[in-house]
Amino acid sequence: MDSIKKIYKIGNGPSSSHTMGPKFAAAKFLANNPQAFSFKAHIYGSLALTGRGHMTDIAILDTLGENTEIIWHQTELLPLHSNGLLFEAFDKNSNLIDSWEVYSVGGEELMDKDNKVDPQVFYTHANMASILKHLENEGGTLWEYVHRIEKDDLTDYLWEVWTVMKEAIERGLSTEGTLPGGLKLLRKAASYHFKARMQNQFIHDDSYLFAYALAVSEENAAGNVVVTAPTCGSSGILPAVLYLLYKEKEIKEDFIIRALATAGLIGNIVKKNASISGAEVGCQGEVGVASAMAAAAATQIAGGTVYQIEYAASSALEHHLGLTCDPVAGLVQIPCIERNAFGAQRAIDSALYAINSDGRHFIMFDQVVEAMKQTGKDMPSLYKETALGGLAKVYSDIKKEN
């Protein structure tokens, strides 16, 4: 497995696969062709179907410049992944001087015909079972295991991640108005936060949790700076859970940083053995994985054992199996923003459930990850970030009727 730093990418939303990934790919192609006079960017499959709503074209044009033609191939797929790109560079005489077929596979990660770009191997253990076995023999916690492997500047990087997460929440809580895009969707985080302050103890934790998740998700939808956790579309879940524990339960930030290490490990395991790409496995790979990461983090902070942490992550992911990725109008707004709020709540519930157990259960985390992978393979492409099925289709059908 690669570094957990690849799980936590800092950048502008609204999508790690549709915005951050294409922008990163365009920058690499530009660096390889500084002498080019003009460019063409061919965009395929899911990337083309929801690219306008996800600002894919804007990300590419901002990088390659105005002398770039964007060509959408909504009914065509490139062979390796549904988020395909073909960049072409031309000289002043319109002669093709270079081309690159590349795929944005989620979390800003890229892949080409020679497999992943700049891959690194940090972890020799590839799944949860082998990690738990290692800890049984060597001792330690999950966060200590991560730090033993990564060393160097990981703590400093996680502090930066936590700072950006907090800033996204605090910006979102203080911002009102309408989100960009054709849905004219109003921001809700500020009003939810105000209402949470007015409520009694019995219900105010959930209301604060909703407000924090909405704050980050709305910042993401507006194209502002967030942290992928593991993606932009699911970036509100982990920060919301950690901020609730930090702000309302007065958990020290050192514990938050350690929890980020464990949550990153959970996301890394899924990324290695299945996928965190909505275009590949649906929203179970985004919101489901984010909820599992947050459940693991919350369980650790609550004093859970490594087995209870594994159980919490397993439960959170298990109860998101089959979740489709069906963004209305191709925007990361409906149902994405609300799903972050409910994903955060499910993470807390999963942590509470696991803490009340002894950590023993039948379906282990690795098995749930495999089930998610198989479910994603069986899921029709209509429900994998194409905006052709589910809620997206219902909305478009109603709009046509009216």
Secondary structure as GFF3:
##gff-version 3
##sequence-region A 1 402
A	DSSP	three_ten_helix	4	6	.	.	.	ID=ss1
A	DSSP	beta_strand	10	12	.	.	.	ID=ss2
A	DSSP	pi_helix	16	20	.	.	.	ID=ss3
A	DSSP	alpha_helix	21	32	.	.	.	ID=ss4
A	DSSP	beta_strand	38	44	.	.	.	ID=ss5
A	DSSP	alpha_helix	45	49	.	.	.	ID=ss6
A	DSSP	alpha_helix	56	64	.	.	.	ID=ss7
A	DSSP	beta_strand	68	73	.	.	.	ID=ss8
A	DSSP	beta_strand	84	90	.	.	.	ID=ss9
A	DSSP	beta_strand	96	106	.	.	.	ID=ss10
A	DSSP	beta_strand	109	112	.	.	.	ID=ss11
A	DSSP	beta_strand	115	116	.	.	.	ID=ss12
A	DSSP	alpha_helix	128	138	.	.	.	ID=ss13
A	DSSP	alpha_helix	142	150	.	.	.	ID=ss14
A	DSSP	alpha_helix	154	173	.	.	.	ID=ss15
A	DSSP	alpha_helix	189	198	.	.	.	ID=ss16
A	DSSP	alpha_helix	201	221	.	.	.	ID=ss17
A	DSSP	beta_strand	225	227	.	.	.	ID=ss18
A	DSSP	alpha_helix	237	247	.	.	.	ID=ss19
A	DSSP	alpha_helix	253	273	.	.	.	ID=ss20
A	DSSP	alpha_helix	278	281	.	.	.	ID=ss21
A	DSSP	three_ten_helix	283	285	.	.	.	ID=ss22
A	DSSP	alpha_helix	287	301	.	.	.	ID=ss23
A	DSSP	alpha_helix	306	318	.	.	.	ID=ss24
A	DSSP	three_ten_helix	328	330	.	.	.	ID=ss25
A	DSSP	alpha_helix	336	355	.	.	.	ID=ss26
A	DSSP	alpha_helix	365	378	.	.	.	ID=ss27
A	DSSP	three_ten_helix	381	383	.	.	.	ID=ss28
A	DSSP	alpha_helix	390	401	.	.	.	ID=ss29
###
